[in-house]
Amino acid sequence: MQCGWSLLGPLQWIRYINKQVKVKTGKDEEHRGWLLTVDPVSASLVLVNFHDDAVGGGRASVQVVMGHAVQEVQVLQDADQETTERLQSSFLPPRARPLAPEQLGQRRAGVRRWLEENRVPVQEDGEELLVAGALTIMAPYGPEDCCSSNQIILDRVQRLIQSQPAALPNHGVESPNHRAEAPNHSAALPANQPIQRLIQSQTAPPADQSERSSCD
Amino acid sequence: MQITGGNKKLNMATPVSVLRLPKGPDPNSRGFDPKSPRFIALCRTSIPTSAVSEADVEQLPKEQHARSVLRESFLRCLLSVTNKKVQFHMYERVKVEATFGASDIDVMNFQVSDLHTPIGVQKEALIRCQDVISFSFDA
């Protein structure tokens, strides 16, 4: 049963947020809480109720009421500044502490090197990295800092950055361990392996091999 | 989902084999009018976007901004629910608990794991949003 709530539109819905509302969904069913947001696609309301326990840190219980079940929405009161801030910051990801410029530069260089090792074309564009002309990576160059309109490239690059091995403390010194960690690029390891396999196969008794090859 | 009243509550931990409930008509086969009520009720894959009336041409950027702010907030909320225990309140006084998995883009279905039903625990289930009145969880 669709009442007018679902038809209001984003401009009306946004006026209800950060207010304490009472939502009626049935004859005797009511839900109360601080309205965090309204989903524009389904008109669902996200209500938050804070339970401030004496035991460290308040918890919140969240209730999502589906838009199609809403019969009536009533505003009870506005939120004060503190509650508004608490509401708006409840679901944001934790903000990482800002890095110093040299650390940012090192991280940028590290990410760029990893991408180049994986044969991904990357260019440095000031503070940002431009990947394959279609994706931009901004500080601090984590998987969430990639911007692109191409979903496939975005997914690939995000996975790549996520699988980047942890950086070693000394970047300047090219230790043999570091080379071993980047198997694509180290010249020593893969070159030896095919030669070893070749030697092994030549020393194997040829009689067995010919028998195996002849049988169908 | 019909729950017959008066039954003793079963032990919730019994796992249940996969139940395949009847699906609606296949939208690709012939014979189903896309405008028929049955098709709309069972094969809805997306909610139609709201039409903008001609009078609000200058309101359009404001509406789009409001829409994106609201949607982003909602998506972050959904992100925070994943892998949490949620209680679904559905029609016919049905209350079930499950671990939230994901929602689809139009909020038509929820994918959940370990759905506790009166006949046992469903390992994976798809809950139709039209059947849900509300769901709640602890942040």
Interface residues (C-beta under 8 A of the other chain):
Chain A: L7 G9 P10 L11 W13 I14 I17 T25 G26 E29 H31 L36 T37 V38 D39 P40 V41 S42 S44 V46 V48 R59 A60 S61 V62 Q63 V64 V65 M66 H68 A69 S90 F91 L92 P93
Chain B: I47 S50 Q59 K62 E63 A66 R67 V69 L70 R71 S73 F74 R76 C77 L79 S80 V81 I105 D106 V107 C129 Q130 V132 I133 S134 F135 S136 F137 D138 A139
